Amino acid sequence: MLRVAVVGSGPSGVYTAQSLVQQDPEVLVDVLDRLPCPYGLVRYGVAPDHEKIKSLQNNLRAVLEHERVRFLGGIRVGTGGVPTARLRDLYHAVVYCVGAATDRHLGVPGEELPGSWSATEFVSWYSAHPDTVAGGFLRDVRSAVVVGVGNVAVDVTRILARRTAELTPTDMPQAALTALAASEVGEIHMVGRRGPSQARFTTKELRELAGLPDTEVLVDEAELALDPAYGDPSALPAAQRRNVEVLRGWAANPPDVGARRVRRIRLRFFLRPVELLADQGRLGAVRFERTLPDAHGGVTGTGRYEDIEAQLALRSVGYRGVPLEGLPFDPERGTVPHLAGRVLREGVVTPGEYVAGWIKRGPTGVIGTNRPCAKETATSLLEDGPALVRRELPGDPLRLLRAAGAEPVEWAGWLAIERAEAALGASLGRGVVKLPDWAALWTAAGPARIGVQDTQQQHR
């Protein structure tokens, strides 16, 4: 009987587990995560006002409740936790679905100023990720700059512009909701270094900005027209064409900017950040250089500059995988070298080690992109299965992990966290509200984290 560990309980990890149990009627899968909560970026990355996308948790939940799948939260793998070599001893195969854990930097002077953050840090704060830094993002902020024109950039822009009434029904942590309610942000600039035809946001996300109450979306048609495809977008791929058509419509029908108190979102293009400027020891403005398209799909600088006032700057210019102790790593790509999901060491397949998701292919695609990626890896693993299963294992991995001092949060512990979040929401007159930190999560999981009452585990 093949035993597999999947490290990571986000979409790529859960889809890998699903593919394994669908293709093999006997395989047993343990899904490990360093957090006591499952679902990865669906829980801690999808914006709280995107309820339809967040409902994907229900599909992931069905997989984790499968009789041959076991969730083991609160288990760190690698540095400071279970060594990858030990994990390899406990299972016939290990699939690493650890995502891309860090964000890219702008690499410009002043990036370290107070008020300069990554969009990842901001998302973690309003999503109640237990690793989040302290609040203070919005203190004394009148104008914000979001560097990037992908869906994450749109998300943080939209959250900055949302009103309290729209966010109260979500599972946003109370501290973030309170801070956003008191926010005095009036101007939000979302800025891309290239043109609208090269923006990475989806049209659905883009259109949402224009539907926000008490918010105006402004674009500069002269700036948009710098894009060679702006005049006639018919030759663009469908997704980019739709984006350009939406922006053309907004430029042709600008909002009536009156005296009423609204928040304004300004979409800017062909500007690249070159410096973050200080004002009394903290961020005061972002300096951009005007760019123009070159003949190779990129941009070139013009030597003309523009300063945009901002007390908050959020960079959203991509994610990057980080090395996991004990695994090979390609520093240029930020991924683990692989062949159809099989881990490669110096070009040679390592038996029993696999990757799926962003650590396999890089931070590209949407949530659904993880399905075929996971299926490819699961198929490779099961093809190798007859050779892998010949190795005798030392016993039930969970028992051995506990013997080594691990205190895993099993499914019963996660259900206890869910109940605590429902109770917290009820006490605040809201729906479910996320617990905000490690201490609250561990307290909620409590004795249930050992999973004694979890009948899901009887097959073990």
Buried (B, 14 or more C-beta within 10 A) or exposed (E): EBBBBBBBBBBBBBBBBBBBBEBBEEBBBBBBBBBBBBBBBBBBBBBBBBEEBBEBBEEBBEBBEBEBBBBBBBBBBBEEBBEBEBBBBBBBBBBBBBBBBEBBEBEBEBBEBEBBBBBBBBBBBBBBBBEBEEBEBBBEBEBBBBBBBBBBBBBBBBBBBBBEEBBBBBBBBBBBBEBBEEBEBBBBBBBBBBBBBBBBBBBEBBBBBBEBEEBBBBBBEEBBBBBEBBEEBEEBEEEBBBBBBBBBEBBEEEEEEEEEEBBBBBBBBBBBBBBBBBEEEBBBBBBBBBBEBEEEEEBEEEEEEEEBBBBBBBBBBBBBBBBBEBBBBBEEEBBBBBEEBBBBEEEEBBBBBBBBBBBBBBBEBEBEBBBEBBBBBBBBBBEBBEEBBEEEBEEBBBEBBEEEEBBBBBBBBBBBBBEBBBEBBEEEEBEBBBBBBEEBBBEBBBEBBBBEEBEBBEEE
